[in-house]
Amino acid sequence: MSRIRWLLVVLIVVPSVAKCDPVIEIRVVSGADLSSTAPATRDVATLAASPTPVPDTPEATVTRSATVTPGMGEATATTPAQPSTTPSPSPTTPRSPTPTRPPATATPGPESGATRIRFRIGTISATVSGQLPSGGSRLYVLGASSGQLLHVSVASTASGMSFAVWGRDGTVLKLHAQDRATCILPSSQDYYVALYSGDQATRYHLSVTIPAAGGSGLTRIRFAPGATSAVVEDRLESGSCAYYVLAALAGQSMEVEVAPGEVVGLEVLGRDGSLWSSGLEGMLTVERLPQNGDYYLTLCAPSSAAATGYTLQVTIPPK
């Protein structure tokens, strides 16, 4: 009977086990066994403390470089660019004048190679000499104040020499001037005088004069009460100039006569830049003065002429 019972148990149990899923063995692991599994599972705390963690993915090796786009939270991530050996000038930095003649629209700036002209104490002029090759140029600089009169004259051994005058701020006062020029300075700053030779090499003498207001260099002409004219008599040395100033009103006319006109040249300059010159007859008439204020009269004798006396008469007719 016992054999029959065991046979029935086998016939019932074996087919049921064959139809079940595989049996998963569950093991109870003791604390001693945990130490042997640590390398396979990695201790997160240990990795975080490691100074050189081993990356798990390729992204861990990406470093911040110039490919990082600024403005995306990584503005400080890019490596600063190395300075170039030939930095380009700032657009706002003023550029230095070139050896060529500046065009009428130029705004030239300071030139590091310019020779500074300094006046001796108590003098109103200075002269420098030099020589230039054919097509050459040279630059000079001097300091002056707003409202002063600047007179520049150049004598050379060859024809074709010219000069230009401009301020440090780029204000061009004269371009392509010949022999001499007179300017009223618009501001207190350095002023540059560039000399340009013609087709021949030449020696030159450059003279710059800034007459002192109220001194012997710049004489003010005043009319006597009720008078409409004034007369001045003086003497000019060879190659020298005399400077006068007088006040007039806008709309007035002015007549100026200098004798001998064939020797002494005459220019009248307004503060607005207006310029009038006399001919060989020494007569000059300005039909209508453009503004109220001072007008400057410059008389010059050429270096080829001997010293001479002159008479200057200025008339402002009543309206």
PyMOL commands that set and color helices and strands:
alter all, ss='L'
color gray80, all
select helices_A, chain A and resi 2-18+31-41+44-49+58-61
alter helices_A, ss='H'
color red, helices_A
select strands_A, chain A and resi 115-116+125-132+137-144+149-156+162-167+172-177+180-184+189-196+202-209+218-220+229-236+241-248+254-259+265-270+275-277+283-286+293-300+308-315
alter strands_A, ss='S'
color yellow, strands_A
deselect
rebuild
show_as cartoon
